[in-house]
């Protein structure tokens, strides 16, 4: 498991700050916010008051080759899609690495592939395949032993396919 702790039976906790790549979960009587490795889904709103948040949305939109308004639409879709995918208990792999020294922890979420229910897949991969995330944030060797560069290249191949097939953000 490459130094990860495997948490089975994790449950998504409804929270107003949940989005496609960062969300609150419950496990074994405790709660924490999980941040996915490798991916960044667009924000789900555009702040009128915080310039840094607007800059972030502009950067996300630029990477996904869409407008800021379209990025917000994709961000909302990613949040809803993740909530649907995680409606049943799921597995998290984490080494309890903190995100920017705050109360969020990085990890991988393992789910049954929505396109191939007999196969397990990491949620970050599904988000890229569906055109709901950019490959952006920190990567790490995977729990199944793939080097982070190998897995990132795998994600880039999936992203290119989503672009060709005009899926999610790539369809706008």
C-alpha positions in Angstrom: 0.0 0.0 0.0 3.0 2.3 -0.4 2.9 3.7 3.1 -0.8 4.6 2.9 -3.3 3.7 5.5 -6.4 2.1 4.0 -9.7 3.3 5.4 -12.6 1.1 4.4 -16.2 2.2 5.0 -15.6 6.0 4.7 -18.8 8.0 4.3 -19.2 11.4 2.6 -20.5 14.1 5.0 -22.7 16.8 3.5 -21.0 20.1 3.9 -21.4 23.5 2.1 -17.7 23.5 1.3 -17.6 20.1 -0.5 -16.7 20.3 -4.1 -15.3 17.8 -6.6 -11.8 17.5 -5.3 -12.1 18.3 -1.6 -14.9 17.1 0.7 -15.6 16.2 4.3 -15.8 12.5 5.3 -16.5 10.4 8.3 -14.5 7.4 9.3 -14.5 5.4 12.5 -16.2 8.1 14.6 -14.1 11.0 13.3 -14.4 13.6 10.5 -11.8 15.2 8.3 -11.6 17.0 5.0 -10.0 15.0 2.2 -8.2 16.6 -0.8 -7.6 14.4 -3.8 -4.2 13.9 -5.3 -3.5 15.0 -8.9 -6.7 16.9 -9.7 -8.4 20.2 -9.4 -12.0 20.7 -10.2 -13.2 24.2 -10.9 -14.7 26.2 -8.1 -18.5 26.1 -7.7 -19.0 29.9 -7.4 -17.4 33.1 -8.4 -16.6 35.4 -5.5 -17.5 39.1 -5.8 -15.2 40.0 -2.9 -12.1 37.8 -3.1 -9.7 38.6 -6.0 -7.6 35.5 -5.4 -10.6 33.2 -5.8 -11.5 35.0 -9.0 -7.9 34.5 -10.2 -8.1 30.8 -9.4 -11.3 30.4 -11.4 -9.7 32.3 -14.3 -6.7 30.0 -14.2 -9.0 26.9 -14.1 -11.0 28.2 -17.0 -7.9 28.9 -19.0 -6.5 25.4 -18.4 -9.8 23.9 -19.4 -10.1 26.2 -22.4 -13.5 27.5 -21.3 -15.0 30.8 -19.9 -15.1 31.5 -16.2 -18.9 31.1 -16.2 -18.5 27.7 -17.8 -15.8 26.8 -15.3 -18.4 27.5 -12.5 -20.9 25.2 -14.3 -18.3 22.4 -14.5 -17.4 23.0 -10.8 -21.0 22.6 -9.8 -21.4 19.5 -12.0 -18.2 18.0 -10.4 -19.6 18.5 -6.9 -22.9 16.8 -7.8 -21.2 14.0 -9.6 -18.8 13.2 -6.7 -21.7 13.3 -4.2 -23.6 10.8 -6.4 -20.5 8.5 -6.8 -19.8 8.6 -3.0 -23.4 8.0 -1.9 -22.3 4.6 -0.6 -19.3 3.9 1.7 -16.0 4.0 -0.1 -12.3 3.4 0.5 -9.7 6.1 1.1 -5.9 5.7 1.0 -4.1 8.4 2.9 -0.7 9.0 4.5 -2.2 11.9 6.4 -0.2 14.5 4.4 -1.6 17.9 5.3 -2.6 20.3 2.5 -0.7 23.6 3.0 -0.4 22.8 6.7 -4.2 23.1 7.3 -6.8 20.6 8.4 -7.2 18.9 5.1 -5.5 15.7 4.3 -4.5 14.4 0.8 -5.5 11.0 -0.4 -6.9 8.7 -3.0 -10.5 7.6 -3.1 -11.1 4.1 -4.5 -14.5 3.4 -6.0 -16.1 1.0 -8.4 -15.7 2.4 -11.9 -19.0 3.9 -13.0 -18.3 2.9 -16.6 -17.1 -0.6 -15.6 -18.7 -1.6 -12.3 -16.5 -4.8 -11.9 -13.3 -2.7 -11.7 -11.9 -0.5 -9.0 -10.5 2.9 -10.0 -9.3 6.1 -8.3 -11.8 8.9 -8.2 -9.3 11.4 -9.6 -9.1 9.3 -12.8 -12.9 9.3 -13.2 -13.0 13.1 -12.8 -10.4 13.5 -15.6 -12.2 11.0 -17.8 -15.5 12.8 -17.4 -13.8 16.2 -18.2 -14.6 17.6 -14.7 -11.1 18.2 -13.5 -7.7 19.5 -14.6 -4.5 17.6 -13.8 -3.0 20.2 -11.6 -2.2 19.6 -8.0 0.3 17.5 -6.2 0.8 13.9 -7.2 2.1 11.0 -5.2 2.9 7.4 -5.8 -0.3 5.4 -5.9 -1.4 2.9 -3.3 -1.2 0.2 -5.9 2.5 0.9 -6.5 2.6 3.1 -9.6 5.2 5.9 -9.6 3.6 9.3 -9.5 5.1 10.3 -12.9 3.7 7.1 -14.5 0.3 7.7 -13.0 0.3 11.4 -14.1 1.2 10.3 -17.6 -1.7 7.9 -17.5 -4.0 10.7 -16.4 -2.7 12.9 -19.3 -3.6 10.1 -21.8 -7.1 10.0 -20.3 -7.4 13.7 -20.5 -6.4 13.7 -24.2 -9.1 11.1 -24.9 -11.7 13.3 -23.1 -10.6 16.3 -25.1 -10.9 14.3 -28.4 -14.3 13.0 -27.4 -15.4 16.4 -26.2 -16.5 15.3 -22.7 -17.4 17.5 -19.8 -15.5 20.9 -19.9 -14.0 19.9 -23.3 -17.5 19.9 -24.8 -18.1 23.6 -24.1 
